[in-house]
């Protein structure tokens, strides 16, 4: 089984993915590391640019018969049996990314993406089985417990768990309105 764990940067993907893979006894795969290893990603500044179509082909070829948890904010774009989209209150995303030294522009892009459900929408366009999980105010163990429960219960689709429309005023200071 291929489980893709996706979400905006800062929502807890890596921590949750590693813990989930450990608890399931599955292999852990970082999208960034895999793309670099396969020569389908290249460093550009502080980021890795990845050929998403090549990534999807390589994941299918390499992992279709294996049990893996694939971690990365592009993992919802690869062939997976289930996609888990982690969500986090946009203010918490902003604070985490700020503490990581993200530029104002990258911080604003990611806060906006979380605010308006960008990754969830993309995941729903490409996948049948999508599970949305809110990580706000939860420990990684609690998040993994929730994911395992959803998997064990055979839940096919769980979306609409979060609605950040009320959070807009909380994150105005992080957005780049007017093209700053």
SULJOVEN-V244770 format. One line per field, one symbol per residue. ss: DSSP state (@ for helix, = for strand, . for the rest). phi: phi as a letter, one per 40 degrees, with the letter a starting at -180 (. if undefined). burial: + if it has 16 or more other ideal C-beta (glycine too) atoms within 10 Angstrom, else -. A space follows every 10 residues. Layout:
BEGIN
ss=???
phi=???
burial=???
END
This chain:
BEGIN
ss=.=====.... ..@@@@@@@@ @@@@..==== @@@@@@@@.. ====..==== .@@@@@@@@@ @@@....=== =...@@@... .======..@ @@@@@@@@@. ...@@@@@@@ @@@@@..@@@ @@@@@@...= ====.....@ @@@@@@@@@@ @@....==.. ...@@@@@@@ @@@@......
phi=.bbcbbicdg chdcdccccc ccccgcccbc ddccccccgb abcbgcbbcb ccccdccccc ccbdbbcbbb bicbcccbcb cabbbcbadd ccddcccccc gccdccccdc ccdcdbgdcc cccccbbcbb bcbccdgbcd ccccdccccc cccgccabbg cbacdccdcc bdcccbcggd
burial=-+++++++++ +++-++++++ +--+-+-+++ ++-++--+-+ +------+-+ ----++-++- --+----+++ ++++++++-+ -+++++++++ +++++++--- -+----++++ +++++-+-++ -+++--+-++ +++-++-+-+ --++-++--+ +------+-- -+-+--+--+ +--++-----
END
